[in-house]
Every structure is written in C-alpha cells, then in structure tokens.
C-alpha cells in the first residue's frame, strides 16, 4: 500500500512539474517560438540517451559480475530475462528522442521538446526502482526466479540446494531467508515418488551436508534439516541407491556431530540421525544391509559422544539420556548381528556410567 502511494506521489510530482514548465513557457511566450527549442531538443535528447545508457549499463555490469562470482555462470544465464525490461525502456526513450530531435526545425519543436521531457521523466522512476530491486535481490527473489526458469522440478531442487549452501557459508547468513529456502525445497519434494533422482540432485545435497559437517556453515533449523534429510534418504531407498544411501548415512552422522557442538546430544541424536535413517528404513522396509550399516554408524556415533563425555564436554547424566533414547529407538528393530552389538555396547556403557535402571 505504501509503495503504491509513493509511486502515485512520484507521478503527481512529475505531472505538476510538466504543468509548471508549460505555464512558464506560456507566460514567456516561448511556446509560440519554435526556434527557441532547436538546440535544447538536440542537447537534451543526446544527454537523455547517454544518461539512460549509463544508468542501465553500469549497475547491470556490477550486478552480473557479482552474481557470477557468487552463484556461477549457469545461474546468471537464468536471470538474463531480467535485463529485457530496462532495455525495453531504453529503446522507447531512444526512439522518442530520435523522433523529437528530427522535429527541431519544424513548428512542432515546442511540443517535441515537451514530449521528450515527459517521456524521460515518466520512465525514470520505474527504471531506478527496478535497478534498486535487482541490486538488492534476496534469497527469496532468487528462488522465485529459479522456479520460472528451471527446466524441471529436479533441476530446481538441485539449483536451490546449491544456492542454499552458498547462503549458509556467508559470514553473516540470514536465518529467516535460509529457513524460507528450506521450506520451499521441502515443498518441492513433497511427492518424491513422482520425482526422478538424478546424480546432480544428490551431489548438491551432499555438498550441502559437507558444508555443515566440514566447512563450518551456518546450522539451519534442525526440524527443517531433519525433514530434508529424511526425504532424501527415502528418495534414495525408493530408487535402490544403496551405495549412495550408505554415504549419506555417514554424512548424517557428521552433521549430527556438528549440531552437537551447539546443542546437547540428547536433543540431536534422534532428530538428525535416528529419524532420517532408521526411521525411514522402518517405514519403507529397507534392505537389511542398510539397517545394519546404519546401526554400525550409530555405534560409531555413540563412541564419539562417549569420548566427549570422557573429556568432560558432556555429563554422565546426558550420556545416559542419549543411551536411553537409542535403546528405546532400537526396541522394535530386527535382531541383526549389528543390533545385538549395539545393545551390548549400550548395556556396558550404562553399567560404567551407573545409569538409572530401565523402566
């Protein structure tokens, strides 16, 4: 609403300015002297064309360099249609200026000058507004542009994951924008059974996980990450990508450990490791080999948490709480050799830590 009022006020000022100029020319009698406007038309028309050219070229050059350095050449190509609008304005202004300049020595010189002035002022506010909007483009604007320019939904998901990773690696990431992007990606993946799992998609997600686990990226909302991790694991299982699923299980463990640097292990182990792995495998009746591998990685995760406990980073009570969560989660899992090993490990740790008895 405020934006509309501001736009209306701008055009009212332009209209009033033109009326005042016309009145001044009328009072001075210049509107009846076409020869007075011969040189002003030429100089003004030439200046307008050059000014509009500079106004478009300089900001867009800076914008393209910035976008290419931040997102890469492929992303910049998707935004090329954004340049059509300002160049259309430039073409209109240039054509009008050329036409009015051709009328410099005619009896229509006054009207040609006023028409040129009106066109120049009318198109200036939307052009400046558009350039400012483009130069201050945020993550939501980038994602909305990708939606319209992506060849397929899978391509949109892959590109969005790439951009999300870049935003998470920024020195001062925008938490609200990152959460919004995660929700958009989750919404796009709501029907994974209809999506085709291309290598580019899971490679982009692997890069995102690597950014969190290895490169020290910003930690997004854990519940949004939990849902994204679970969806990707389900996507891999449905497409029988067992080898890739195993690699992702390892990355999930490392992501969980990274979150544990900021929060208690008991708040993370279920949401960011057990649910996206064992929870998905239970629902989809995944292969026993995947369940066994996830169990092995769970043992490895518990050992790392135990090491943190021995170093004094977490209390024995917190370690007992983690063991209780894992033990409860595996209560309905098939009796595989790895599961039995996990239970023996949990029982031994409970005795060492003198945890409260199970109820």
DOGU-529037 format. One record per residue: residue in three letters; x, y, z of N, C-alpha, C in turn. Coordinates in steps of 0.2 Angstrom, whole numbers. Atoms other than C-alpha are relative to their C-alpha. Last residue first. Layout:
% DOGU-529037
SITE code   n.u   n.v   n.w  ca.u  ca.v  ca.w   c.u   c.v   c.w
SITE  ALA     X     Y     Z     X     Y     Z     X     Y     Z
...
***
This chain:
% DOGU-529037
SITE code   n.u   n.v   n.w  ca.u  ca.v  ca.w   c.u   c.v   c.w
SITE  UNK     7     2    -2    58  -245   166    -4    -3    -6
SITE  UNK     5    -1     5    77  -245   163    -7    -2     3
SITE  UNK     3     6     3    88  -244   178    -5     2    -5
SITE  UNK     6     3    -3    97  -227   181    -3    -6    -4
SITE  UNK     6    -3     2   114  -225   173    -6    -3     4
SITE  UNK     5     1    -6   129  -231   183    -6     4    -2
SITE  UNK     2    -6    -2   141  -224   170    -5     0     5
SITE  UNK    -6    -4    -2   151  -240   168    -3     7     2
SITE  UNK    -3     2    -6   135  -250   169     6     4     2
SITE  UNK     5    -1    -5   125  -240   156     3    -2     7
SITE  UNK     0    -8    -2   140  -240   145    -4     1     5
SITE  UNK    -7    -1    -3   141  -259   145     1     7     2
SITE  UNK     0     3    -7   122  -261   142     7     1     3
SITE  UNK     5    -4    -4   123  -249   127     0    -2     7
SITE  UNK    -4    -6    -1   138  -258   119    -4     4     5
SITE  UNK    -6     2    -4   129  -275   121     4     6     2
SITE  UNK     3     1    -6   114  -267   113     5    -2     6
SITE  UNK     2    -6    -3   124  -261    99    -3     0     7
SITE  UNK    -6    -4    -2   132  -277    96    -2     6     3
SITE  UNK    -2     3    -7   115  -285    96     6     3     2
SITE  UNK     5    -2    -6   109  -273    83     2    -3     6
SITE  UNK    -2    -6    -2   124  -277    72    -4     3     6
SITE  UNK    -6     0    -3   121  -295    72     2     7     3
SITE  UNK    -6     1     4   103  -292    67     6     0     4
SITE  UNK    -6     2    -3    88  -294    78     6    -2    -4
SITE  UNK    -1     7     1    75  -284    69     7    -2     3
SITE  UNK    -4     2     6    72  -267    76     1    -7     0
SITE  UNK     4     4     5    57  -264    88     4    -2    -6
SITE  UNK     4     6    -3    67  -259   103    -4    -4    -5
SITE  UNK    -1     6     3    80  -249    93    -4    -6     3
SITE  UNK     1    -1     8    73  -232    96     1    -7    -3
SITE  UNK     7     0     1    72  -236   115    -2     0    -7
SITE  UNK     2     7    -2    90  -241   116    -8     0    -1
SITE  UNK    -2     5     5    95  -225   106    -3    -7     2
SITE  UNK     4    -2     6    85  -213   118     1    -6    -6
SITE  UNK     7     2    -1    91  -222   134    -4     1    -7
SITE  UNK     1     7     0   109  -221   128    -7    -3     0
SITE  UNK    -1     1     7   107  -202   125     0    -8    -1
SITE  UNK     6    -2     3   100  -200   142     0    -2    -7
SITE  UNK     5     5    -2   114  -209   150    -6     1    -4
SITE  UNK    -2     6     3   127  -198   141    -6    -6     1
SITE  UNK     2    -1     7   117  -183   147     2    -6    -4
SITE  UNK     8     0     0   118  -190   165    -2     1    -7
SITE  UNK     2     7     0   137  -193   163    -8    -1    -1
SITE  UNK     0     3    -7   140  -175   159    -2    -7    -1
SITE  UNK     7     2    -2   145  -168   142     0    -4     7
SITE  UNK     5    -5     4   161  -159   137    -7    -1     2
SITE  UNK     3    -5    -4   171  -168   151    -4     5    -3
SITE  UNK    -4    -6     0   184  -177   140    -4     6     5
SITE  UNK    -6     1    -4   176  -193   145     4     6     0
SITE  UNK     2     1    -7   159  -187   140     6    -1     4
SITE  UNK     1    -7    -2   166  -181   123    -2     0     8
SITE  UNK    -6    -3     0   173  -198   120    -1     7     3
SITE  UNK    -3     3    -6   156  -206   124     7     3     1
SITE  UNK     4    -3    -5   148  -195   111     3    -2     7
SITE  UNK    -2    -7     0   161  -201    99    -3     4     5
SITE  UNK    -7     0    -3   158  -219   104     2     7     0
SITE  UNK     0     0    -7   139  -216   102     7     0     3
SITE  UNK     3    -6    -2   141  -210    84     0     0     8
SITE  UNK    -6    -5     1   152  -225    80    -2     6     3
SITE  UNK    -5     2    -5   138  -237    87     6     5     0
SITE  UNK     3    -2    -6   125  -227    76     5    -2     6
SITE  UNK    -1    -7     0   136  -229    61    -2     3     7
SITE  UNK    -7    -1    -1   136  -248    64     2     7     1
SITE  UNK    -1     2    -7   117  -247    66     7     0     1
SITE  UNK     2    -5    -5   115  -238    50     2    -1     7
SITE  UNK    -6    -5     1   126  -251    41    -2     6     4
SITE  UNK    -7     2    -4   115  -265    48     5     6    -1
SITE  UNK     1     0    -7    99  -256    43     6    -2     4
SITE  UNK     0    -7    -1   106  -253    25    -2     1     8
SITE  UNK    -7    -2     0   111  -272    24     0     8     2
SITE  UNK    -3     1    -6    93  -277    30     8     3     0
SITE  UNK    -4     6     0    85  -269    15     4    -1     7
SITE  UNK    -7     0     4    73  -255    18     3    -7     1
SITE  UNK    -2     7     0    55  -259    24     7     0    -4
SITE  UNK    -1     2     7    50  -241    19     2    -8    -1
SITE  UNK     6    -1     4    43  -236    36     0    -3    -7
SITE  UNK     5     3    -3    57  -244    46    -7     1    -4
SITE  UNK     0     7     2    70  -238    34    -5    -4     3
SITE  UNK     1     1     7    65  -220    36     0    -8    -2
SITE  UNK     7    -1     0    65  -221    55    -2     0    -7
SITE  UNK     4     6    -2    82  -230    54    -8     2     0
SITE  UNK    -3     6     2    90  -216    44    -5    -6     2
SITE  UNK    -1     0     7    82  -199    45     3    -6    -3
SITE  UNK     6    -1     4    74  -202    62     1     0    -8
SITE  UNK     4     5     0    90  -209    70    -7     0    -5
SITE  UNK    -3     6     3   102  -196    64    -5    -6     0
SITE  UNK    -4    -1     6    96  -178    65     4    -7    -2
SITE  UNK     2    -4     5    81  -179    76     4     0    -6
SITE  UNK     6     3     3    85  -194    87    -2     4    -6
SITE  UNK    -1     7     2   103  -189    91    -6    -3    -4
SITE  UNK    -1     1     8   100  -171    91     0    -7    -2
SITE  UNK     5    -4     4    92  -165   108     1    -2    -8
SITE  UNK     6     3    -1   101  -179   118    -6     3    -4
SITE  UNK     1     6     4   117  -174   111    -7    -3     0
SITE  UNK    -1     6    -4   115  -156   119    -1    -6    -5
SITE  UNK     6     3    -4   116  -142   107     2    -6     3
SITE  UNK     4    -6    -2   130  -131    98    -6    -2     5
SITE  UNK    -5    -5    -3   144  -144    96    -4     6     2
SITE  UNK    -1     1    -7   130  -157    95     5     5     3
SITE  UNK     5    -3    -4   125  -149    78     1    -1     8
SITE  UNK    -1    -7     0   142  -154    71    -6     4     4
SITE  UNK    -5    -2    -4   140  -172    77     1     8     0
SITE  UNK     2     0    -7   123  -173    69     5     2     5
SITE  UNK     5    -6    -1   130  -167    53    -2     0     7
SITE  UNK    -4    -6    -1   144  -180    54    -4     6     1
SITE  UNK    -4     1    -6   132  -194    57     4     6     1
SITE  UNK     5    -2    -5   121  -188    43     3    -1     7
SITE  UNK     1    -7    -1   136  -188    32    -5     2     5
SITE  UNK    -6    -3    -3   140  -206    36     0     7     0
SITE  UNK     0     2    -7   122  -211    32     6     3     4
SITE  UNK     4    -5    -3   123  -201    16    -1    -2     7
SITE  UNK    -4    -6     0   137  -212    10    -3     5     4
SITE  UNK    -5     2    -5   127  -228    14     4     6     1
SITE  UNK     4     0    -7   112  -221     5     5    -1     5
SITE  UNK     0    -7    -1   124  -218   -11    -4     1     7
SITE  UNK    -7    -3    -2   128  -236   -10     0     7     1
SITE  UNK    -2     3    -6   110  -242    -8     7     3     1
SITE  UNK    -7    -3     0   103  -231   -22     3    -2     6
SITE  UNK    -5     6    -1    88  -243   -24     7     3    -1
SITE  UNK    -4     1     7    77  -228   -31     5    -5     1
SITE  UNK     5     1     5    64  -229   -16     4    -2    -7
SITE  UNK     2     7    -1    79  -230    -4    -5    -2    -5
SITE  UNK    -5     4     2    87  -214   -11    -2    -8     0
SITE  UNK    -1    -1     8    71  -204   -11     5    -5    -2
SITE  UNK     5     4     3    68  -210     7     0     0    -8
SITE  UNK    -1     7    -1    85  -204    12    -5    -5    -3
SITE  UNK    -5     3     5    82  -188     3     2    -7     1
SITE  UNK     3     0     7    65  -185    12     6    -3    -5
SITE  UNK     4     5     0    73  -189    29    -3    -1    -7
SITE  UNK    -4     6     0    87  -177    27    -4    -6    -1
SITE  UNK    -4     0     6    75  -163    22     4    -7    -1
SITE  UNK     5     2     6    63  -167    36     4    -1    -7
SITE  UNK     2     7    -1    78  -167    49    -5    -2    -6
SITE  UNK    -5     4     3    85  -151    41    -2    -7     1
SITE  UNK     0    -1     7    68  -142    44     6    -5    -3
SITE  UNK     6     4     3    67  -149    61     0     1    -7
SITE  UNK    -1     8     0    85  -144    65    -6    -3    -2
SITE  UNK     5     2    -5    83  -125    60     1    -8    -1
SITE  UNK     7    -2     0    99  -121    50    -5    -3     5
SITE  UNK     4     6    -2   117  -123    56    -8     3    -1
SITE  UNK     5    -1    -4   128  -110    47    -5    -6     1
SITE  UNK     6    -5     2   142  -117    38    -5     1     6
SITE  UNK     2    -4    -6   158  -125    47    -6     5    -2
SITE  UNK    -2    -7     2   166  -132    31    -3     5     5
SITE  UNK    -7    -1     1   166  -150    37     2     8    -1
SITE  UNK    -4     4    -4   149  -155    43     7     2     0
SITE  UNK     2     0    -8   138  -141    38     5    -4     4
SITE  UNK    -1    -7    -3   146  -138    21    -1     1     7
SITE  UNK    -7    -1    -1   148  -157    18     1     7     3
SITE  UNK    -2     3    -6   129  -158    21     7     1     1
SITE  UNK     3    -4    -5   126  -145     7     2    -3     7
SITE  UNK    -4    -6    -1   138  -153    -4    -2     4     5
SITE  UNK    -7     2    -3   130  -170    -2     4     6     1
SITE  UNK     2     1    -7   113  -161    -6     6    -3     4
SITE  UNK     1    -6    -3   121  -155   -22    -2     0     7
SITE  UNK    -7    -3     0   128  -172   -27    -1     7     4
SITE  UNK    -2     2    -6   110  -179   -23     8     2     1
SITE  UNK     4    -2    -6   102  -168   -36     4    -2     6
SITE  UNK    -1    -7    -2   116  -169   -49    -4     2     6
SITE  UNK    -6    -1    -4   115  -188   -49     1     7     2
SITE  UNK    -6     0     4    97  -188   -55     6     1     5
SITE  UNK    -6    -1    -4    83  -195   -44     6     1    -5
SITE  UNK    -5     4     2    67  -193   -54     7     2     3
SITE  UNK    -6    -3     3    52  -186   -45     6    -5    -2
SITE  UNK     1    -3     7    35  -193   -44     6     3    -3
SITE  UNK     1     5     5    38  -204   -29    -1     2    -7
SITE  UNK    -6     2     2    46  -189   -20    -1    -6    -5
SITE  UNK     2     6     4    29  -180   -19     7    -4    -3
SITE  UNK     5     3    -4    33  -167    -5    -2    -7    -4
SITE  UNK    -2     7    -1    50  -163   -13    -6    -4     3
SITE  UNK    -1     3     7    45  -146   -20     1    -7     0
SITE  UNK     6     0     4    38  -141    -3     0    -3    -7
SITE  UNK     4     6    -3    54  -147     6    -7     0    -4
SITE  UNK    -3     6     3    64  -135    -6    -4    -6     3
SITE  UNK     2     1     7    52  -121    -2     3    -6    -3
SITE  UNK     8     2     0    53  -124    17    -2    -1    -8
SITE  UNK     1     7    -2    72  -124    16    -7    -2    -1
SITE  UNK    -3     4     6    73  -108     6    -1    -7     2
SITE  UNK     5     0     6    62  -100    19     2    -4    -6
SITE  UNK     6     4    -2    73  -106    33    -5     0    -5
SITE  UNK    -2     7     1    88   -99    24    -6    -5     2
SITE  UNK     0     2     7    79   -82    22     2    -7    -1
SITE  UNK     7     0     3    74   -81    40     0    -2    -7
SITE  UNK     3     5    -2    92   -85    46    -7    -1    -3
SITE  UNK     6    -2    -2   101   -73    35    -4    -6     2
SITE  UNK     6     3     3   119   -78    35    -7     3     3
SITE  UNK     5    -2    -4   133   -66    41    -7    -3    -3
SITE  UNK    -2    -2    -6   149   -73    35    -5     2     5
SITE  UNK    -1    -7    -1   141   -82    21     2     1     7
SITE  UNK    -8    -1    -1   143  -101    20     1     7     1
SITE  UNK    -2     2    -7   124  -104    23     7     1     1
SITE  UNK     2    -4    -5   120   -93     8     2    -2     7
SITE  UNK    -4    -6     0   131  -103    -3    -2     5     5
SITE  UNK    -7     1    -3   124  -119     3     4     6     0
SITE  UNK     1     1    -8   106  -113     0     7    -1     3
SITE  UNK     1    -7    -3   111  -108   -18    -1     0     7
SITE  UNK    -6    -4     1   117  -125   -22     0     7     3
SITE  UNK    -5     2    -5   102  -133   -14     7     3    -1
SITE  UNK     1    -3    -6    91  -122   -25     4    -2     6
SITE  UNK    -3    -7     0   100  -127   -40    -2     3     6
SITE  UNK    -7     1     0    97  -146   -37     3     8     1
SITE  UNK    -2     2    -6    79  -143   -32     7     0     0
SITE  UNK     1    -5    -5    75  -133   -47     3    -1     6
SITE  UNK    -5    -6     2    83  -145   -59     0     5     5
SITE  UNK    -7     3    -2    73  -159   -51     5     5    -1
SITE  UNK     0    -1    -7    57  -148   -54     7    -3     3
SITE  UNK     4     5    -3    61  -147   -72     1     2     8
SITE  UNK     2     4     5    69  -134   -84    -5    -6     3
SITE  UNK    -2     7    -1    71  -121   -71    -3    -4    -5
SITE  UNK    -5     1     5    67  -103   -77     3    -7     0
SITE  UNK     2    -1     7    51  -100   -68     5    -1    -5
SITE  UNK     7     4     1    55  -108   -51    -2     1    -7
SITE  UNK    -2     7     2    73  -101   -52    -6    -4    -2
SITE  UNK    -2    -1     7    66   -83   -52     2    -7    -3
SITE  UNK     6    -1     4    56   -87   -36     2     0    -8
SITE  UNK     3     6     0    72   -94   -28    -6     0    -5
SITE  UNK    -4     5     4    82   -79   -32    -4    -6    -1
SITE  UNK     0    -3     7    69   -67   -26     4    -5    -4
SITE  UNK     6     1     2    68   -77    -9    -2     2    -8
SITE  UNK     1     7     1    86   -77    -7    -6    -2    -3
SITE  UNK    -1     5    -5    87   -58    -9    -1    -7    -1
SITE  UNK     3     7     0    89   -46   -23     2    -5     5
SITE  UNK     1     2    -7    96   -29   -18    -4    -7     0
SITE  UNK    -6     0    -3   103   -25   -35     0    -2     8
SITE  UNK    -5     6     3    88   -31   -44     6     0     4
SITE  UNK     3     6    -2    76   -20   -33     5    -6    -2
SITE  UNK    -1     1    -7    87    -5   -35    -2    -7     2
SITE  UNK    -8     1    -1    88    -7   -54     1    -1     8
SITE  UNK    -2     7     2    69    -9   -55     7    -2     1
SITE  UNK     3     5    -5    65     6   -44     2    -7    -2
SITE  UNK    -5    -1    -6    78    17   -55    -3    -6     5
SITE  UNK    -7     2     2    69    11   -71     4     0     6
SITE  UNK     1     8     1    51    13   -64     7    -3    -1
SITE  UNK     1     3    -7    56    31   -58    -1    -8    -1
SITE  UNK    -5     0    -4    64    36   -75    -1    -3     7
SITE  UNK    -3     7     0    51    31   -87     6     0     5
SITE  UNK     5     5    -2    39    46   -84     4    -7     1
SITE  UNK     2     0    -7    53    59   -83    -5    -6     2
SITE  UNK    -6     1    -4    61    55  -100    -2    -1     8
SITE  UNK    -2     7     0    44    53  -108     6    -2     4
SITE  UNK     5     5    -3    38    69  -102     2    -7     0
SITE  UNK    -1    -1    -7    54    79  -107    -5    -5     4
SITE  UNK    -7     3    -2    54    71  -124     1     1     7
SITE  UNK     1     7     0    35    76  -126     7    -4     2
SITE  UNK     4     2    -6    39    94  -120    -2    -8     0
SITE  UNK    -4    -1    -6    53    96  -133    -4    -3     7
SITE  UNK    -5     5     0    43    89  -147     4     0     6
SITE  UNK     4     6    -2    28   100  -142     5    -6     0
SITE  UNK     2     0    -7    40   115  -143    -4    -6     2
SITE  UNK    -6     0    -5    48   110  -159    -2     0     7
SITE  UNK     1     4    -6    32   107  -168     5    -1     5
SITE  UNK     4    -4    -4    34   122  -180    -2    -5     6
SITE  UNK     6     0     3    49   112  -188    -5     5     5
SITE  UNK     1    -6     5    67   115  -186    -7     0    -2
SITE  UNK    -3    -6    -3    70   103  -171    -2     6    -4
SITE  UNK     5    -6     1    57    90  -177     3     6     2
SITE  UNK     1    -1     7    71    76  -180    -5     6    -2
SITE  UNK    -6    -4     2    76    78  -162    -1     1    -8
SITE  UNK     0    -7    -2    59    73  -157     5     4    -3
SITE  UNK     5    -3     4    60    57  -167    -1     7     2
SITE  UNK    -2    -1     7    77    52  -161    -5     3    -4
SITE  UNK    -5    -6     1    72    56  -143     2     1    -7
SITE  UNK     4    -6    -1    56    45  -144     5     6    -1
SITE  UNK     4    -2     6    66    31  -152    -3     6     1
SITE  UNK    -5    -2     6    80    32  -138    -4     1    -6
SITE  UNK    -3    -7    -1    67    33  -124     4     2    -6
SITE  UNK     6    -5     1    57    18  -131     3     7     1
SITE  UNK     2    -1     7    73     8  -133    -5     5    -1
SITE  UNK    -6    -4     4    80    12  -116    -2     1    -7
SITE  UNK     1    -7    -2    63     6  -108     5     5    -4
SITE  UNK     6    -2     3    64   -10  -117    -1     7     1
SITE  UNK    -2    -1     6    82   -12  -111    -6     2    -5
SITE  UNK    -3    -6     0    76   -10   -93     3     2    -8
SITE  UNK     5    -5    -2    63   -24   -95     4     7    -1
SITE  UNK     4    -2     5    74   -36  -105    -4     6     2
SITE  UNK    -3    -6     3    88   -37   -92    -5     3    -6
SITE  UNK     1    -6    -4    78   -48   -81     3     6    -3
SITE  UNK     7    -3     2    77   -61   -95    -1     6     5
SITE  UNK    -1    -5     6    96   -64   -92    -7     3    -2
SITE  UNK     3    -7    -2    92   -71   -74     1     5    -6
SITE  UNK     7     1    -1    94   -90   -79    -3     7     2
SITE  UNK     4     0     7   110   -86   -88    -7    -1     2
SITE  UNK     1    -7     3   117   -79   -71    -4    -1    -7
SITE  UNK     5    -4    -3   114   -96   -63    -1     7    -3
SITE  UNK     7     4     1   124  -106   -75    -6     4     3
SITE  UNK     2    -2     6   139   -93   -74    -7    -3    -2
SITE  UNK    -3     3     6   142   -95   -56    -4     2    -6
SITE  UNK     4     6     2   132   -91   -40     3    -4    -6
SITE  UNK     3     3    -5   143   -78   -31    -4    -7    -1
SITE  UNK    -5     2    -5   156   -73   -43    -3    -4     5
SITE  UNK    -4     5     2   143   -73   -57     5    -3     5
SITE  UNK     4     7     0   130   -64   -47     4    -5    -3
SITE  UNK     1     2    -6   143   -50   -43    -4    -7     0
SITE  UNK    -6     2    -3   149   -48   -60    -1    -3     7
SITE  UNK    -2     7     3   132   -48   -67     6    -2     3
SITE  UNK     4     6    -2   126   -35   -55     2    -6    -3
SITE  UNK    -2     1    -7   141   -23   -57    -4    -6     2
SITE  UNK    -7     3     0   138   -24   -76     2    -2     7
SITE  UNK     1     7     2   119   -21   -73     7    -3    -1
SITE  UNK     2     5    -6   123    -6   -62    -1    -7    -3
SITE  UNK    -4     1    -6   134     2   -75    -2    -4     5
SITE  UNK    -6     4     1   125    -2   -91     4    -1     6
SITE  UNK     2     7     1   107     4   -87     7    -4     0
SITE  UNK     4     2    -6   111    21   -79    -2    -7    -1
SITE  UNK    -5     1    -6   125    24   -92    -4    -3     6
SITE  UNK    -5     5     2   113    21  -107     5    -2     6
SITE  UNK     4     6     0    99    31   -99     5    -6    -1
SITE  UNK     2     1    -7   111    46   -97    -3    -7     2
SITE  UNK    -6     2    -4   118    44  -114    -1    -1     7
SITE  UNK    -2     7     3   100    44  -122     7    -2     4
SITE  UNK     4     5    -3    95    59  -111     2    -8    -2
SITE  UNK    -1     1    -7   110    69  -115    -4    -5     3
SITE  UNK    -7     4     0   108    67  -134     2    -2     8
SITE  UNK     1     7     2    89    72  -132     7    -4     0
SITE  UNK     4     4    -5    93    87  -121    -1    -7    -2
SITE  UNK    -5     1    -6   107    94  -132    -4    -5     5
SITE  UNK    -6     4     2    97    92  -148     4    -2     6
SITE  UNK     2     7     2    80    97  -141     6    -4    -2
SITE  UNK     2     4    -6    88   112  -132    -2    -7    -2
SITE  UNK    -6     3    -4    96   117  -148    -2    -3     6
SITE  UNK    -4     4     4    80   119  -158     6    -3     3
SITE  UNK    -1     7    -2    69   124  -144     4    -4    -4
SITE  UNK    -3     0    -6    70   143  -146     2    -7     3
SITE  UNK    -8    -1     0    67   142  -164     3     0     6
SITE  UNK    -3     7     1    49   135  -161     8     1     0
SITE  UNK    -6    -1     4    43   152  -154     4    -6    -1
SITE  UNK     1    -2     6    25   151  -149     6     2    -4
SITE  UNK     3     5     4    28   141  -134    -2     2    -7
SITE  UNK    -5     5     4    41   153  -129    -3    -5    -4
SITE  UNK     1     0     7    28   166  -125     4    -4    -4
SITE  UNK    -5    -4     4    35   170  -108    -1     0    -7
SITE  UNK    -1    -7    -3    19   166   -99     5     4    -4
SITE  UNK     6    -3     3    16   150  -110     0     8     2
SITE  UNK    -1    -1     7    34   144  -107    -6     4    -3
SITE  UNK    -6    -5     0    31   146   -88     1     2    -8
SITE  UNK     3    -7    -2    14   138   -89     5     5    -1
SITE  UNK     5    -2     5    21   123   -98    -2     7     1
SITE  UNK    -4    -2     5    35   122   -85    -4     2    -6
SITE  UNK    -4    -6    -2    23   122   -71     4     2    -6
SITE  UNK     5    -6     1    12   109   -80     3     6     2
SITE  UNK     1    -1     8    27    97   -83    -5     6     0
SITE  UNK    -6    -3     3    32    99   -64    -1     2    -8
SITE  UNK     0    -7    -2    14    95   -58     6     4    -3
SITE  UNK     5    -3     4    14    79   -69     0     8     2
SITE  UNK    -2    -1     7    31    74   -62    -5     4    -4
SITE  UNK    -6    -5     0    26    77   -44     2     2    -7
SITE  UNK     4    -7    -1     9    68   -47     5     5     0
SITE  UNK     2    -3     6    20    54   -54    -4     6     0
SITE  UNK    -5    -1     5    30    52   -39    -2     3    -6
SITE  UNK    -2    -7    -2    15    54   -27     6     2    -5
SITE  UNK     5    -5     2     7    39   -36     2     7     1
SITE  UNK     0     0     7    23    28   -34    -5     6    -3
SITE  UNK    -6    -4     2    24    33   -16     1     0    -7
SITE  UNK     0    -8    -1     6    29   -13     6     3    -2
SITE  UNK     4    -3     5     8    12   -22    -1     7     1
SITE  UNK    -3    -1     6    23     8   -11    -4     3    -6
SITE  UNK    -5    -6    -1    14    12     5     4     1    -7
SITE  UNK     4    -6     0     0     0     0     4     6     0
***
